[in-house]
Amino acid sequence: MLTLTRVSRRYGDTVALDGVNFTVPENTYMSLLGASGAGKTTLLRLIAGFEEPDRGEIAINGERIDGQPSHLRDIGFVFQNFALFPHLSVSENVAFGLRHRTHDALKNETEIKDRTEAALELVGLTGFGHRAVSAISGGQRQRVALARTLVCEPRIVLLDEPLGALDANLRARMCDELKAIRERLGVSFLHVTGSETEALTMGDKVAVLADGKIMQSDTPDLLFNQPMNAEAARHLNAWNIFDAGLCGAGQGQIAVRFDQIDVCAEGQVPEGRLTLGAKYLTGEFNGPTALSFFRADDGTLLQIIDHLSQPRLPQLDEGARYALHFAPDALRQFHGAA
Amino acid sequence: MSTLTTETPDTPALSPAQLRERKDRRRALGLLTPGLVWMALFMVLPMAMVIYVSFWTQTTFSVNSTLTTASWERFLSSATYLGAIWTTLRIWAIVLVATIVVGYPVALFIGLFVRNKTLQTALLVACVIPFWTSFLIRVIAWRPMLGTEGAINMILMKLGIIHEPLTFLLFSEFSVLVGMTQIYCVFMVGPITFMLGRIDVSVIEAARDLGASFGTIFRRIILPLSLPGVMVGSIFVSVMVLGEFATAASLSGRKTNLLGNIIVSQVGSLKWAFAAVAGVVLTIIITAVIALALRLVDLRKEM
């Protein structure tokens, strides 16, 4: 179990992390979702030991690891750009840790070879060992980077936007494979990403990092359906967040999911539903779904999603005003800071 | 109104691909011509001439074009000249090693530990500052430093470490080595810094994350990745040191004779054929050294 307690890190005047409390349980695929610049990479770099926190503690199973040199922490790090050793072959890359680590380096070449081959087989690269890393594709490099980390059997594997450099098809395939590989090994993965779909698909648990703090850490469905604060909701890209005053539901910020708002002509709102008026801006057709954009009276942008199989929205004219309405129990109210 | 025609024209025109190819070829030729003409006129032709002259007949004050191997025989049977070859090779080897030993750590610092590009450039420029003065001043400046009453001897005597001034410091092979190392070191620092600066920081972090200590990372990652830089620097330094004569002339007190010094003195006494022999020998040595260096590291693959 990896525990971060009140971890802070600042660069000059910029606060990257501001008292992060965070736990990655054993044998878990943990996704960490955050916008770019939210401090995700900093968090991973602190855990791996490439940088040290200004304040706070990082511990694995209760044993503090901050302050330890990074090569003694026994933590796997998979870089966004893969960071393969350009002058070594695929199998030499994978064998690097086994052969050259400070603690418990392997001397027996047969054992190194066997474990390297087993790791390559795990990531589906059997027979690629002799290739130069410049002579394989992006997806294969990603696998080499993963094999190189996994072969050392680290206590936890950190993945820094591991799918960011891959094209969409490959990304979907690697998603499944990463999950399968992790389940086979039983080690915890901490996967950092800026994509909410990736975070929700991959994670057994998903944490949202914003403003240098963990906003919420929950299972994907709980996080998606019941975000605890506006920040968490905003990162899921599925919630309209607006002032409660717009629909006369009191004060503060409220959120309603894109798929739970209906539209009708003004003055025809059904009984018992909360409503607000908004101007229809434009629509966006995404294939199986269509997004419609509205502008509320105070300038807030509202989005409504419509599924092609069950169309709910009437014919909309750009620039016209409509009444948006939703069931009172669809609303989530946030307290405290927005 | 113009009529559209779908007929192919009667004259067989070149396809756009062929036109493009022809244009590219013409451009390549245009870019190459000045260099080729220059090299042919001022390198290939003179080299051929030097080889030709080395077989001319040399009398005391004149040279005529009757072909003979006399100059070659004299050169290859003279202990002085063979000794000069040996001295040249020895000084080359020592200076090469010294520039690597002094230059590599500097390059390592600038290229790897300074990650600010502006500061990196500033430090590299600082390395070149000695070159803002003339070559002779840089060389002669070593005299007040190394002389019997020079700075180093004074300081050592004041500190009581020595009681007699050290005489081997100046006008010896030692001073030649010191002078050459100082002058040519920057040609080693530059290429190595360049190669080190190209190493992705995350590659080094990855090695650390896999459990390697700094020593291991240096040996297994940094050194191999910077070797092409060492090789390019070595070629620069080798070419310059092997053809050197000025440093040796002004710092050795004429005790150290390099092949370059022999060429200078033979040309000075109008012994063209003999100077040509030394010139050919020097060119062969330089060619061999560069060929060897390129053998050791495949630059095309590494750069």
Interface residues (C-beta under 8 A of the other chain):
Chain A: A48 F50 S70 H71 L72 D74 I75 G76 F77 F79 N81 A83 L84 F85 P86 H87 F96 G97 H100 R101 T102 H103 A105 R148 T149 C152
Chain B: D200 S202 V203 E205 A206 A207 R208 D209 L210 G211 A212 S213 T216 R220 I221 P224 L225 E302
